[in-house]
Amino acid sequence: MSRLPRRPLVLALIAACSEGNGLIDPGGATRSRAFGIWHPGTYDTCTQEQHDAYAVVGPDGKAYPTWHPPTGPGGCTFGHEHGRDPRESSLYGNLGGVPFGYANEMLAVSDPAHPRDEDHVGHKVEWENGVKISRPSGGSALCDVLFKLHQGTHSKDALTNNLHELVYNIRCDDGTELHVTMLAAIGDQGSFSRACAESQVVQVGDPAPPSSPKSLGIRYIPDRGCIEQHMLVPTGQRSNYDPALHERWNTYNEIRRADGRVLAFFNPHFHVFLPSRFHDPAEASTIGRPMDVCYEITPTGERASGGPCAVSTGDGTITGVAFDDPRSEFRGTGRLIRLNVTRISNATGPEVWYTDALGRGGRSQPFTGAIRQGIARVEQEVGFDFIGPTIGGDRQYAAPGVRSPN
């Protein structure tokens, strides 16, 4: 496969931790906004220092958190996972690392009055080598892909906030190649679409930042109505956890030049199964917990039956399992990505563009708050809308200690 010039962006410093190593200082680099924000909870046995040892230096010279396994030195637990180890991807050597929160950092640099910060645990990596993708012009291409999306499914953040960091890398044997980092606008601000009733939009509140743009994307998130319709069932029936607890984040992304011309388009869809939250306007926090629903009985006798509720409660023999208990099956560790379309319109180059954090204003020279984007010098398209292929669906990232928030 052809390769764009190596991106001189990231110096990887993923730690090979051992007991007592403590924090590995990434060359004395200044800490980014995303660095050091995770702290161990009641169930977690690793220290913050052990966690923060997994770091990379980003293209701005700052330290960023990055992928790490769900367990650390001596088998201690971090309580969350970030998906598949990117170091095993054939694309990783060209990237040199995957800094979490770099696009958020660049937005804060260029627009400090309207930052967009995201938690640590929501960063999820997925990749696959040698994916066969059909081409609209006929035939197919073999592609290596590596993605990272911040897809938090434990908090109320995504109920209103539509900007989420996306890292999108694809390299195919037909010349298609794209390396992008951006804040993807996924759906409208301040609202989401009900997971079990796609045409119904729920208005929740104001987004952060208030300047978040709209997009063609959609965030399908479960709400209390989905729980009552599919999870709480009469005696003798079994709960249907899909669609009751199946999130779909359909992205539609563009990289644009300063004159508005589209250089690249890509629209992967990200699915999560058994998240640890649903929208419940009756709660002060606006979120409800599926684990709590496992113990609920309605006035007319409906209750959750079978599946993850039965596993989490030992068929009803275990009481008091909280939403953030590692025994809960509701932690969002089952995911898949539908690749759909990648379209590049850059036949006259250059192969390196600099855009703002939202993928706009592309030019050939860097500027304050700019992100370097790699785009092959081709006019090329692979994939079709809504028909895949998919990656990650046969993988499950549950591991010892992993729990909500994850």
LUMGUNU-937435 format. One record per atom (N, C-alpha, C): x, y, z. Coordinates in steps of 0.001 Angstrom, whole numbers, plus 500000, padded with zeros to 6 digits. Each point is the difference from the previous one (the first is absolute). Layout:
<atoms>
XYZ ...
</atoms>
This chain:
<atoms>
500831498806500000 499169501194500000 500870501250500000 499506501032499330 500725501266500014 499909500628501384 500940500882500269 500035500631501311 500218501493499839 499227500784500732 500308501410500099 501284500155500792 500680501136499846 501196500221500812 499696499810501482 500921499396500710 499802499772501430 499638501291500695 499021499923500873 499521501181500698 500945500319501166 500712501102499955 500905500341501112 499225500610501145 499017499237500478 499024500578500919 500174499558501439 500269498752500200 499902499469501353 501203499146500330 500603500282501110 501066499158500531 499379499052501012 499954498711499663 499330499043500883 500836499746501240 499338500049501136 500663499705501270 499118499076500821 499369499020499341 499156499068500728 500866499239500981 499590500016501240 500845499473501064 499918498494500098 501152499374500149 500045498598500381 500119499998501519 498845500119500655 499989500223501448 500466498759500752 500607500238501101 500307498939500950 499689500531501388 499842499106500927 499608500402501349 500942501068500543 499412501121500431 500789501038500624 500601501006499052 499742499866498686 500575500954499053 499498501417500240 498708500122500344 499419501324500165 499834500695498666 499840501307500008 499762500774498796 501256500079499153 499857499657498741 501079500199499045 499796501369499385 500892500908500243 499895501365499505 500340500025498517 499058500370499122 500282500009498561 500942501146499634 501258499855500370 500992500981499630 499808501360500638 499306500049501119 499758501280500648 499007500866499254 499176499391499133 499065500764499181 498921500652500857 499512501136499543 498851500650500632 498789499090499892 499219499929501037 498814499145499983 498874500645499195 499359499208499173 498819500461499272 498805500047500937 498913500577499532 498775500056500799 499487498600500335 500275499034499108 499479498643500174 500864499142500908 501211500456500297 500930499170500752 499713500074501503 499992498831500646 499889499948501454 498612500210500557 498953499913499159 498651500281500508 499311498763500569 500561498794499748 499411498787500579 500524499799501413 499094499605500887 500360499667501377 499342498671500365 500688499134500727 499414498707500343 498774500146500888 499032499120499764 498803499965500820 500069498896501037 498895499778500680 499946499046501102 500433498603499585 499610499580498779 500280498625499574 501340499853499292 500677501091499705 501228499953499203 501222499811500899 500929499152499572 501153499689500849 501313500577499470 500017500527498780 501188500693499499 499999501440500509 501175500573500099 500125501388500426 499929500931498792 499793501272500269 500007500970498913 501373500061499339 501058499862500790 501342500036499436 500223498836499034 499506498822500363 500125498863499089 499205500236498725 498854500616500131 499171500297498832 500658501029499093 500514501075500591 500551501096499215 501344499660499377 500541498824500343 501233499562499356 499780499665498530 498766499793499599 499684499744498601 499733501341499328 501000500513499316 499920501355499466 500738500104498681 499612500985499203 500723500349498787 500206501514499987 500993500430499253 500196501425499754 499375500318498652 499073500934499996 499288500350498790 500794500910499087 499445500335498833 500691500851499045 500249501411500506 499290500394501066 500226501315500602 501024499947501129 500609498841500214 501005499852501044 499441499789501382 498682499851500139 499372499794501297 499771498511500262 499874499655501276 499741498617500393 498506499706499944 499658498835499419 498614499566499871 499848498580500523 498849499666500557 499723498593500308 499825499231498701 500162498701500065 499851499175498807 499456498633500401 499941499091499027 499475498658500268 500823499310501088 499302499248500810 500654499135500982 499121498781500223 500544498906500479 499179498820500278 499107500252501212 498948499199500186 499115500196501151 500622499616501327 501111499264499954 500716499662501231 501428500504499905 500569500334501163 501330500578500049 500992499119500730 501023500593500598 501061499241500672 499454499055501062 500465498769499955 499576499014500992 498550499603499900 499348500335498876 498593499658499829 499041500977500629 500472501177500427 499073500998500548 499017500428498912 498857500532500388 498935500319499050 499788501505499905 499818500460498753 499697501403499749 498498500276499995 499185498957499850 498550500178500022 499394500398498674 500807500239498965 499473500369498688 500918499440498926 499498499998498763 500786499497498869 499868500969498827 500973499938499114 500018500875498830 499947499227498694 499480498772500039 499876499235498785 501266499262499627 500227499889498713 501052499127499468 501349500712500000 501054499276500359 501350500539500088 500449500501498623 500172501318499816 500336500530498674 501394499625499534 500869499603500916 501378499684499631 500094498790499086 498938499178499941 499997498817499154 499481500297498594 499497501220499770 499515500387498679 501169500293499074 499865499666498718 501054500298499025 500144501502499772 499008500788500424 500054501448499833 500743500688501140 500185499302501097 500517500664501194 501404500557499797 500849499258499295 501362500467499804 500070501316499262 499042500247499110 499972501253499259 499456501137500858 499166499655500983 499403501025500861 500918500358501158 500633498984500573 500897500246501115 499316500139501336 498685499894500042 499278500128501264 498604500556499774 499145499849500999 498628500510499928 499749500861501240 500255501299499922 499748500868501158 498508500223500187 499517499814501223 498591500224500303 499796501464500388 499147500704499253 499663501373500358 500741501067499229 500726499624498932 500778500989499257 499099501002499271 498907499516499381 499088500927499318 499345500942501001 499651499485501173 499429500857501048 500991501084500399 501273499619500095 501040500955500369 500122501107498947 499951499626498731 500130500994498936 498801500937499947 498814499500500346 498840500893500081 500199501017501117 500524499547501139 500234500913501119 501055501041499663 500966499617499157 501033500944499581 499411501070499081 499182499566499033 499478500935499006 498776500766500486 499246499416500937 498781500640500493 499900499768501511 500873500653500779 500081499719501438 498719500325500762 499142500817499446 498735500317500681 498981498889499862 500214499058499070 499020498942499749 500688498634499884 500634499523501069 500668498699499932 498992498857500031 500471498845499592 499205498773500074 500873498923500625 499780499727501272 500768498982500712 499166498731500146 500660498849499887 499327498708500133 500723499159501042 499256499076500618 500625499184501038 501002499023499387 500737499317500851 501050499108499507 499455498656499534 499037499456500727 499627498606499775 499273499775498684 499451501060499388 499209499847498784 500797499786498730 501328500115500040 500811499815498797 500079498518499656 499528499634498787 499948498598499593 500693499802498660 500912499039499948 500791499701498811 499496498719499354 499944499991498674 499697498771499259 500797500026498704 500431498847499534 500758499933498750 499863498621499384 500365499923498726 500032498721499295 500930500153498808 500764498954499715 500861499973498825 499349499173498898 500176500439498763 499548499213498856 498502499868499876 499267501080500246 498546499977499854 499645500141498522 499158499136499497 499561500077498606 498821500957499896 500180501078499234 498966501019499849 499679500151498520 498721499912499644 499581500137498606 500172501435499530 500197500162498683 500156501316499407 498826500288499072 499453501223500042 498887500348499109 500345499831498528 501272500174499642 500416499865498606 500198498541499581 499805499087500944 500165498587499715 501191499410500715 499912498737500311 501080499332500698 500037500366501472 501146499768500612 500136500263501423 501433500389500307 500200500501501211 501328500361500485 500219499336501341 501263499683500288 500366499516501326 500537501181500796 499416500222501172 500306501200500768 500383499643501434 500956500732500525 500309499966501430 499336501218500627 499316499806501118 499274501099500637 500327500034501479 500054501221500547 500200500200501434 499206501235500400 499071499816500930 499126501087500442 500106500186501505 499741501220500437 499825500295501424 498893501035500117 498944499656500715 498907500939500251 499816500139501500 499769501228500449 499565500169501381 498493499782500022 499585498873500553 498595499617500027 499616499623501425 499844501011500829 499618499752501378 498557499555500100 499762498858500652 498641499469500121 499615499771501459 500593500776500908 499683499842501421 499446501276500615 500178501151499350 499636501285500598 498947500695499145 499602501190500423 499014500770499242 500624500842498894 501325499951499859 500697500868499058 499399499934498599 499840498805499452 499571499860498613 498511500286499797 499264500208501073 498590500372499833 499874501368499351 500962500887500278 499945501361499460 501195500349499128 501165499416500265 501229500413499324 500250499142498765 500148500665498851 500152499257498747 501407499985499451 500954500676500651 501391499981499547 500776498917500744 500569499068499241 500726498875500589 501240499721499159 501135499818500689 501257499841499261 500023498702499204 500360500132498714 500091498869499090 501380499976499354 500653498851500078 501239499744499270 499671498956498940 500265500324498745 499563499155498881 501192499752499077 500410498735499909 501128499622499153 499600498845499099 500245500166498700 499731498926499043 501073500037498929 500488498822499599 500978499874498922 499648498767499187 499752500209498695 499546498924499133 500989499757498868 499903498822499389 500932499640498932 499643500636498669 498938500808499950 499648500715498775 500416501472500044 500755500393501040 500457501377500119 499193500844500961 498850499512500445 499221500726500997 500773500032501313 500223501190500531 500710500112501278 499612501307500668 499672499902501285 499512501155500750 500405499843501460 500559501071500579 500377500014501413 499484501311500591 498937499904500767 499280501191500457 499782499944501506 500159501133500663 499590500185501388 499132501246500042 498840499899500661 499074501127500012 498985499828501123 499271501067500287 498800499911500816 498828499810499058 499424498817499993 498890499693499111 498697500503500609 499238500751499226 498664500415500424 499034498879499633 499431499359501011 499144498834499783 498585500376500393 499178500372499025 498627500400500267 499897501426500484 498802500350500449 499729501365500441 500462500215501437 500205501286500329 500366500359501360 498761499978500892 500202499649501252 498937500104500995 498943498925499946 500170498997499133 498964498979499849 500610498691499522 499187498936500036 500381498704499453 498758499346499421 500187498920499271 498878499229499459 499821498729500819 498744499631500236 499717498815500805 500464498737499284 500701499137500696 500560498794499399 498919499051499503 498841499988500657 498946499052499626 498902500641499158 500174501264499614 499026500697499152 500759501069499229 500588499617498872 501004500814499332 499515501382499610 498716500171499747 499512501295499526 499721500971501142 500135499564501243 499660500842501133 501255500626500602 500039501341499991 501111500762500544 499624500520501374 500922499888500955 499766500444501366 500866501225500272 499379501121500322 500729501205500380 500352499916501486 501276500236500317 500456499815501372 500498501296500631 500882500729499314 500573501197500610 501025500640499096 500803500866500557 500985500746499231 501280499183499841 500623500066498817 501248499270499778 501195500784500509 501116499290500130 501279500632500319 501025499521498971 500622500919499240 499782501443500071 498716500416499283 499476501190500331 498761500454499355 500167500259498509 501238500113499542 500268500239498585 500061498714499173 499683498856500587 500066498726499282 499135500049498743 500551499588498859 499204500027498764 499076498793499895 498952500137499207 499138498868499690 500700499102498986 499458498794499834 500538499106498978 498900499056499539 500313499223498973 499057498997499512 500028498737500842 500957499887500910 500100498813500829 498861499894500993 499924498851500660 498944499739500979 500582499195501150 499612500359501217 500328499196501177 498707499338500478 499891498705499777 498846499240500474 500322499481501404 499267500475500995 500269499677501399 498710499503500662 500068498951500822 498793499504500665 499454501004501006 498679499964500193 499374500819501034 499065499129500833 499370500617500978 499128499247500902 498885499290499237 499510500618498950 498960499358499200 500480498699499383 501256499964499546 500558498765499446 500072498909501062 500363500411501221 500084499038501113 498624499415500291 498999500868500085 498647499533500324 499412499146498883 500386500287498774 499445499271498861 500648498638499799 501312499902500249 500723498797499608 500675499246501147 500279500682501112 500745499342501078 499087499562501137 499025500804500356 499031499645501041 498837499273499344 499894498709500242 499039499160499280 499125499221500981 498830499533499565 499131499205500859 500626498665500378 499493499404501060 500467498695500453 499879498985498868 501056499235499804 500011498988498957 500680500443498721 500264501281499862 500714500502498832 501454500315500362 500836500063498980 501396500369500195 500240501404499453 500833500739500658 500324501360499570 500733499972498662 499761501044499219 500715500176498737 501000501139500192 501239499653500285 501010501011500319 500499500744498757 499632499511498848 500277500698498752 498678500034499244 499309501156499934 500556501358499996 499967500765501323 499597499364501092 499890500770501246 501309500689500354 501129499329499784 501298500539500411 501029499793498894 499770500679498898 500898499940498844 500154501420499466 501205500552500164 500265501358499514 500648499928498620 499610500936499129 500601500127498667 500338501466499786 501254500237499714 500458501354499700 500424500019498543 499151500573499146 500242500052498564 500703501314499664 501232499913499543 500776501205499723 500025500295498501 500031501278499653 500149500482498619 501018501134500048 501215499730499516 501114500901500250 500605500499498691 500424501252500025 500646500602498845 501262500757500419 501007499919499162 501176500849500106 499905501006498858 500000501279500344 499776501051498987 501185500950499892 500216500478498783 500965501055499775 499441501326500495 500874501009500054 499577501319500446 498926500590499095 499991499609498720 498972500504499082 498721499183500047 499924499021500927 498797499205500187 499959498702499225 500904499797499081 499984498771499208 500319498794500878 499250498912499802 500181498777500785 501182499203499463 500950499736500856 501168499188499654 499779498525500300 499256499708501068 499766498611500394 498671499901500730 499328498879499785 498739499687500685 500085498570500498 499506499764501217 499978498649500558 498896499932501038 499296498877500052 498812499920500859 499864498669500738 500978499635500808 499852498774500791 498893500139501047 499347498879500307 498975499946501039 500528499149501150 499865500513501221 500559499360501190 498869499486500891 500015498706500295 498967499363500808 500572499575501358 499174500138501045 500367499540501345 498831499215500575 500305498875500617 498981499143500593 500110500018501527 498874500017500656 499886499986501458 500754501151500668 499695501232499623 500580501150500709 499466500061501420 500654500782500843 499594500062501410 499076501176500287 499469500635498952 499085501123500212 498879499998498973 498913500631500391 498938500380499065 499461501334500478 499337500712499120 499455501303500369 498716499808500796 499919500654501149 498808499950500831 499742501398500550 499072500752499414 499755501374500452 499454500085501413 499525498881500552 499489500013501374 501119500025501030 501218499684499576 501149500016500901 500652501376499990 500475500433501158 500651501312500081 501214500069499090 500686498878499824 501188499946499146 499649499859498526 498745499762499691 499438499730498665 500420498641499444 500684499177500791 500356498664499530 499502498951500989 499624498852499443 499642498839500797 501015498907499780 499963498990500849 500979498920499958 499317498660499715 500386499325498912 499430498680499720 500166499025501157 501110500107500741 500199499098501132 498909500186501033 499564501233500234 498903500241500941 498696499394499494 499823500024498674 498775499444499415 499924498497500245 501150499335500129 499995498559500272 499251499662501286 499940500945500932 499321499772501286 498599500617500045 499580500614498911 498735500728499991 498820499080499691 498882500241500659 498729499342499682 498951501096499895 499329500080498862 499007501054499795 498729499678500797 499116500983500210 498745499735500728 499157498894499379 500161499754498698 499226498943499345 500808498719499809 501193499932500617 500747498748500051 501056499790498937 500211500967499106 501047499830499000 501377500117500659 500935499227499482 501357500033500527 500975499529498924 501287500245500215 501024499515499082 500166498495500181 500228499300498887 500074498548500065 501093499483499081 500855499134500555 501014499329499212 501164500888499628 500888499467499154 501098500768499440 500933500593501029 500502501220499724 500994500608500884 499481500281501407 498705500229500161 499470500167501359 500148498707500796 499684498874499363 500130498712500685 501457499714500359 500915500329499083 501419499771500267 500479500897501138 499614501282499956 500486500969500984 499496499702501402 498802499445500081 499393499767501314 499995498531500404 500679499145499227 499974498583500328 498593499463500003 499230500348498941 498591499591499905 499199500462501206 500326501197500472 499232500592501083 500489499673501388 501099499271500107 500502499608501323 500968501027500589 500484500936499169 500953501012500467 499301501352500041 499969500615501145 499343501297500135 501036501119500095 499548501194499667 500822501179500240 501168500212499056 499977499383498816 501066500264499025 499782501392499413 500951500889500191 499879501383499527 500432500105498541 499649501113499369 500299500170498577 501499499978499725 500824500409500975 501448500053499789 500721498815500620 499281498959500354 500579498777500551 500528499143498846 501200499440500107 500518499141498921 499108498804499693 499099499632500906 499098498882499726 498894500368499021 499778501266499787 498956500429499063 500436499738498567 499099499436499209 500260499756498587 499820501262499157 499462501054500582 499703501221499252 501201500945500079 500910499863499020 501235500775500034 500505500385498614 499229499689498949 500335500455498662 501259499427499402 500309498735500303 501231499392499496 499808499254498685 498770499908499519 499738499375498703 499766501093498959 500809500021498942 499902501069499006 500273499459498598 499503500710499001 500375499727498615 499970501306499223 500713500018498883 500055501166499123 499606499559498597 499065500732499407 499649499795498591 500763501048499185 500854499554499090 500939500910499345 499341500936499002 499090499497499169 499301500801498999 500959500620498994 499963501325499784 500687500631498875 501223500794500438 501072499930499204 501109500942500076 500190500581498605 499888501313499869 500098500664498697 501052501109500081 500972499975499101 501068500994499980 499948500762498681 500054501329500081 500008500873498813 501203500930500106 501179499439499733 501241500743500227 501019499665498920 499535499903498746 500870499534498916 501189500918499768 499864501282500304 501094500938499754 500816500308501253 499687499339501095 500808500140501215 499797501326500692 500823500303501015 501111499196500533 499508498831500851 500935499165500458 499629498858500821 499859500361501472 500461501168500392 499883500464501379 499204501292500021 498933500005500779 499167501186500189 499934500317501486 499751501258500304 499823500431501384 498612500602500134 499226499466500951 498638500480500223 499821500408501456 498846500626500283 499662500239501396 499526498701500623 499618500040501272 499636498777500722 498750499336499449 499200500741499232 498768499457499431 500187499524498564 501238500010499524 500274499529498646 499731501033498929 499946501268500355 499680501059499049 501205500928499798 499882500865498971 501025501014499762 501317499447499531 499989498871499273 501237499345499614 500904500847499129 501271500000500340 501020500690499209 501293499207500073 500966500393499204 501235499212499889 501033500338501058 499784501072500760 500946500411501023 499328499984501378 500745499658501048 499409499958501340 499629501394500500 499074500020500954 499572501235500650 499640499676501434 499752501004500812 499720499780501420 498778499114500174 500159498910500749 498894499069500242 499744499039498861 500904499948499011 499792499132498843 500368498556500304 499324499078499321 500290498571500063 500484499548498632 501082499271499977 500565499487498745 499189498790499551 499462500047498777 499194498924499440 500720499421498783 500087498679499925 500626499331498863 498939499507499030 500045500480498762 498999499659498990 500726499633498715 499788498788499498 500680499548498793 499647500887498813 500934500098499062 499786500808498802 499267499151498960 498700499775500241 499187499157499123 498582500550499908 499278499507499022 498545500175499893 499447498589500109 499548499607501194 499762498587500263 498863499821500990 499297498871499881 498908499687500925 499952498500500225 499860499613501276 499784498600500342 498807499914500937 499241498912499878 498879499775500904 498689500548499492 498922499563500645 498645500444499695 499306500391501296 499060500927499888 499256500428501181 499215498854500615 500091499886501331 499114499177500824 500149498490499819 500979499530499253 500080498547499811 501352499434500427 500740500766500791 501216499439500582 501201500177499105 501003499106500142 500031498863500915 500141500431501456 499912499044500911 500103500302501423 501277499408500575 500493500650501047 501132499457500745 499675500090501486 500565499079500759 499895500051501451 498815499288500600 499027499594499196 498787499418500563 500204498682500702 501062499285499633 500268498707500621 500953500112501179 500299501250500409 500902500200501129 499236500590501181 500408499599501177 499387500468501234 501136500450500922 499920501240500489 501111500576500740 499810499975501515 499070499178500468 499893499791501440 501286499343500501 500444500405501175 501231499475500593 499887500165501507 500865499340500776 499919500126501453 500012501462500441 499020500351500821 499931501340500565 499284501025499150 499758499724498723 499347500991499146 498555500195500430 499604501239500105 498689500348500547 499624501385499483 498795500427500318 499629501384499735 500626500871501098 500552501186499651 500037500611498659 501048499377499110 499581499727498776 500911499388499020 499686500566498623 
</atoms>
